[in-house]
Amino acid sequence: MEDTSTSDLPLDKCYQNQLTDEVGFYRHQEDRNEAIKVEDFMKSIWGRDGLDSDGIFGVTAIVASAGSGKTTLTRRMARKALEILSADQENESMSRDHPQKKMVHYIELKEIPVDESMKLPQFLFRGLDSKSKQDHAFEWLLQHQSEAIIIFDGLDQTRWVFDSKSCRKIRNDESAPPSTILYNILARNVLRHVKMFIASREFKVSELPSKARPKRIISLKGLTQEDAKTLFIALLGQDGIVLWENIEAISPRLLQLVCVPVFLILTAIVMGRDPNRGPPTTVTELYNRIVLNLESVEIIRNKGILAIIKSLKKMAFRGMQEGRVVFEEADLDQSGVSPSEVEDLMSKIPGNKLISCRFLQKDFNFFFCHQSMQEFLAASFVAEMDIDDFYRFDEEHLHHRRWSVVRRFVAGILSSKYKNELHRGQYHSLKENTILLLCA
């Protein structure tokens, strides 16, 4: 982890080799950066870091590329903050400079509807099943701001636009779109004395106006190669020693990739399932093999993995177009797949209706096991477009920052030298699309 006390962010270290650096973030003051261990950062959660002379906390952002562990870290932060709180309550000995904290609130931004106008209590406390409870929680928060921590996760998984229309100051009792509410929170127009953290890929933080930019940046640097090796062997047992040696001998560039936690796990899965096959050499090949491994699941084998994936490609692409990572059962029905057929690729969670109604009304939401899986499937859909559709999409959308990972997956699919079983029958179209992509 690296602590950067400036609103200028470092380059987004995307996937090695196949995915290059995302342009737009530069470090201007190297001397203000310092390494910080996870355990030390956890201990400082309740500290006074970022507090200015007026008693206002600057927001701390946790930034990293896909798969680096942002969500895992923020959830662990919430649990650790609760552990510290419980210990403090047992000791009953808090100093005047360290007031006792009473609220730790974790919010997944992807679950907040983009088009729904709402008030601050609803935005912050959607998990409470009545307006009166939401209002009561918000009133308590207003009165005890220094006793609370709020952790926002997944800013990059929203399609909120922070333009001049949405970035306006609002009152505490005013209804507004989610983007306007979050702008006021990050710009410290409301809840100025609450300590806050927000996790995101770097491109989305760059879209925030200057007043809402986090004052402190924690950049996740990934695993050390030695730690990656230790975890790889722990996942695969004795076979892991030989398979790691295969990576070093056959695909040494993969060593950089497996320092990203999600890619370490996926690599261990594909190599553990087929230890006699060589290691993947690109991110695209890794995801290709992960998807094809699902053929061994009985319910998928009965229908055929290629038929299921073909349906999910369009749904994943449509979600990317709409800025959605959360889907409803109606989306699955429309795509011609059932929840049981996608359970190895998508997670199922209760929906946004009242808790007491969820199970009776079958109100469930679905999201891909990792955002990068949605981006891979969306890229597969793009790579299979007709040449004219591809040209139009490339010209209008593919260069935008939120499509950066999809763009790189498309490049990987189109330039793959190995037999790509997920894209059969697309050879001529892919070759033409490659030319267009390289000329864009």
Secondary structure, 3 states (H helix, E strand, C coil): CEEECCCCCCCECCCCCCCCCECCCCCCCHHHEEECCHHHHHHCCCCCCCECCCCCECCEEEECCCCCCHHHHHHHHHHHHHHHHHHHHHHCCCCCCCCCCCEEEEEEHHHCCCCCCECHHHHHCCCCCCHHHHHHHHHHHHHCHHHEEEEEECHHHCCCCCCCCCCCCCCCCCCECHHHHHHHHHCCCCCCCCEEEEEECHHHHHCCCHHHCCCEEEECCCCCHHHHHHHHHHHHCHHHHHHHHHHHHHCCCHHHHCCCHHHHHHHHHHHHHCCCCCCCCCHHHHHHHHHHHHHHCHHHHHHCHHHHHHHHHHHHHHHHHHCCCCEEHHHHHHHCCCHHHCCCCEEEEECCCCHHHHCCCCCEEEEECCHHHHHHHHHHHHHCCCHHHHHHHHHHHHCCHHHHHHHHHHHHHHCCCCCCHHHCCCHHHHHHHHHHHHHC
